[in-house]
Amino acid sequence: MQEFLASTNFTVIFISLIAIKFLLETYLKTRNLKSIELNKNAIPERFVSVVTEDEYKKSIDYNVDRTRFQIFTALFGAAVLIVFTLGGLFNFLSEIVVSTTSSDVLGAVLLGLLLLIVEQIISIPISIYSTFVLEERHGFNKTTTKTFVVDIFKSLLISATISSVIYATVIYIVVNLGDNWWVYAFGAVFTLQAIIFFLYPVLIMPLFNKFEPLDNEEFKKPIEKLLKKVDFKSKGLFVMNASLRSTHGNAFFTGFGKNKRIVFFDTLLKTITPDEMEAILGHELGHYKLCLLYTSPSPRDQRGS
């Protein structure tokens, strides 16, 4: 085994894996672009009565721009990863930490924070282009400069807090709990992630958006009827002020157990009918039910979580 490890060029393997991942994802996106190109001149028959020619053209243009941007960001991300690892940036940050503290726990937290800050700085130009150029060009952006900057600092603070707790916990376990540290570390990280997932909809999401109960009876009644039909229990139906940042419409589930919530973008409610809302929710419920189906040992064991 030692001879094998000594003779293996892990640098080549590492670069090869990055290249394979990028090429595979780019190939799939390129195929998608070709499909869009083939169908751009005529609305598919099943959508003729749903969208206008102008809406269809706008959708084509947006998806082409968005897909090309995704290819670029994937290439940029691969380059950043190589700079962090083979380029020596990670080693440079590690040396700063070693020269600052001799504590393993504090060192892990400090290194994690440095990596987080550098990553955030690197990603800012990408976020700026995505929000203020790409989304703006297609009429979706509603984000102000103030909201953008505040979001960055909020995200950084939350990520720093969560990552610090996780890093400190894991390193403490590694240093103090012997050969079976990995068992305890797995249990600790799993528990922390479960707590974060449970608290996310009630503590973290409200830091970025306002959530108000859905009080429009025209929408509420068919939704509650559908939820009762499929026996889906949630803590409530909420409307999120997504229009603060974008005109995109969406709906999603968040949380688990008794803390499950169903959230609708306020932009969505302005553009659809109650029947369309029921169809959208039915689609999301399908994701939820199929997720249970594929992750449960047998159909008899399927339960809401």
Buried (B, 14 or more C-beta within 10 A) or exposed (E): EEEEEEEEEEEEEBBEEBEEEBEEBBEEBEEBBEEBEEEBEEBEEEEEEEBEEEEBBBBBBBBBBBBBBBBEBBEBBBEBEBBBBEEEBBEEBBEEBEEEBEBBBBBBBBBBBBBBBBEBEBBEEBBEBBBBEBBBEBEBBBBEEEBBEEBBEEBBEBBBEBBBBBBBBBBBBBEEBEEEBEEBBEEBBEEBEEEBBBEBBBEBBEEBBEBEEBEBEEBBEBBEEBBEEEEBEBBEBBBBBBBBBBBBBBBEBBBBEEBBBBBBBBBBBEEBEBEEBBEBBEEBBEEBBEEBEEEEEEEEEEEBE
